[in-house]
Amino acid sequence: MTRPVYVHDLDALAAHARSIRAGLPQGVELLYAVKANPDPGVLGALAPVVDGFEAASRGELRRLAEVLPGRAPAAYAGPGKTDEDLAAALAAGVHRIHVESPAELRRLGGLAVASGRPARVLLRVNLPVDAPGASLVMGGGPSPFGMDPADAVECARRPPAGVQVRGIHAHLASGLDAPLAGAVAAAVVRWAVAEVGAAEVDVGGGMAVDYADPAARFDWASYGRELGGILDAYPGLRLRIEPGRSVTAYCGAYLTEVVDVKRSYGEWFVVVAGGTHHLRTPAAKGHPQPFTVHRRRGTPGPRTDGGPVTVVGQLCTPKDVLSRSATAGPIAVGDVVAFAMAGAYAWNISHRDFLLHEPPLFRTGDPREVAADWAARPPRP
């Protein structure tokens, strides 16, 4: 039995990132949100393509410094920043600190004055912008994210000593298609320019990723045209986006092996090595993770009858469900299962210490080739 393995296709990732860049007009800065996947190989592959990285913790700042020494993060974000967090951002030379509240702004000002390092900030604003169809709404109502519009206006007009307010940041929703993402961006910019005279606006990320249809990708060209229209309407505006999931989701796969198949009250269960403590995405998103089965010859164990199956892991909880399928066909002990779209919010958000199973392995390459090679090896007795 080989341990589960994450395979990152860095060539495919770089190509995808270049296609995103090609869809954006000149004048739009492309940042990568490190929280989606902080794998060193991923960061290295994206570094030549993106304009910068958005970090949301001191750990992410350290990771960026290790992988890309000398390249200061473009943005530092996240709610609940401590004085240690803010001091670390100042020391790292972060280009823009996204401030979540008036109190955070005051504390940052004090630290900036004491350190002699000016703080260049964007104020994160919780705007009442409609986002019908979004999978996750983070603005427009009571929220721990950002500040009320009136507070943002006051902070922009009267920033504390040591702080330079450069503009506005707003990440209001996730799961947006291109037309909706463009409409939200336009609404954010209109408010930012009209209310605080912002010269810079970061409209966040939140581009939709369809796990049910991996081939249906966000329309970057259409979104780019929407952003181009915004730049035409506001000459001189510095416009920034910071996608994460939509950049890396497609480059990673989680490969594992079937350890048991069984019927329970008439339903087939396929038990694989690993589980949601390695790949948290399906549990977090509440969806079946797309997968393919690589058949293995000479498997000694039982197999399903080809009907509907539930694929589960090794955890002692009924919530350890990775996927369900009615079309996977017969699955046998020893077969290799490759879960696609595991390049974002996967290992890095998983409850990896539950039951203290061995962690997965990591490698780069084409996941299809790795899975085929694995399945071609004779099963261990």
Secondary structure, DSSP 8 states (H G I E B T S, - for coil): ----EEEE-HHHHHHHHHHHHHHS-TTEEEEEEGGG---HHHHHHHTTTSSEEEE-SHHHHHHHHHHSTT---SEE--SS--HHHHHHHHHTT-SEEEE-SHHHHHHHHHHHHHHT--EEEEEEB------TT-SEE-SSSS-SSSB-HHHHHHHHHS--TTEEEEEEE---EESB-HHHHHHHHHHHHHHHHHHH--SEEE----B---TT-TT----HHHHHHHHHHHHHHSTT-EEEE---HHHHGGGEEEEEEEEEEEEETTEEEEEESS-TTT--HHHHHTS---EEEE--TT--S-B--SS-EEEE-SSSSTT-EEEEESSS---BTT-EEEE-S-SSSSGGGS-TTGGG----EEEES-HHHHHHHHHHS----
